[in-house]
Amino acid sequence: MAKAKSKAPAKAAKPESPKKDPKPAGRRKILIIEDDPAIVDSLVVLLKGKFDLDAANDGEEGLIKVKSFKPDLIILDLLMPGRDGFDVARRIKGDPKLKGIPIIALSSFTELYDMNFGQGGAEKTLPTEVYLTKPLDPATLLREIKEHLG
């Protein structure tokens, strides 16, 4: 009489490790381009814990960081020495890889005379989604961030 071969129990399939979401909910990336350290500090206090943050002190550094940090949204001061926010916004919106990043423009001007907002090609078009005046109202800024990040 032949002995029956015993079958080894089948090995359980290894569960696939969950894929990490590069941007988990509530941890979207915001780049602050602002030359006033006090304003940068206040924005960091307002936004830390809710978003991953990075900051640039001028427009030139901002253009470098937008490519390396890959933000989901940019908070951009318009009046900075050197490369100002107007030029930075135009360069970002003119780059096919970056143009989809929403920009919230900041300035101490209470009005921008003869300026339009959006993606128009006119010289007097500021290619940003929002324009907020300083001093900032934190609730307004948070509402605009939420609206543009979804």
Stockholm file with secondary structure:
# STOCKHOLM 1.0

chainA/1-150         MAKAKSKAPAKAAKPESPKKDPKPAGRRKILIIEDDPAIVDSLVVLLKGKFDLDAANDGEEGLIKVKSFKPDLIILDLLMPGRDGFDVARRIKGDPKLKGIPIIALSSFTELYDMNFGQGGAEKTLPTEVYLTKPLDPATLLREIKEHLG
#=GR chainA/1-150 SS CCCCCCCCCCCCCCCCCCCCCSSCTTCCEEEEECSCHHHHHHHHHHHBTTBEEEEESSHHHHHHHHHHHCCSEEEEESCCSSSCHHHHHHHHHHSTTTTTSCEEEEESCSCCTTCEESSCCSTTEECCSEEEESSCCHHHHHHHHHHHHC
#=GC SS_cons         CCCCCCCCCCCCCCCCCCCCCSSCTTCCEEEEECSCHHHHHHHHHHHBTTBEEEEESSHHHHHHHHHHHCCSEEEEESCCSSSCHHHHHHHHHHSTTTTTSCEEEEESCSCCTTCEESSCCSTTEECCSEEEESSCCHHHHHHHHHHHHC
//
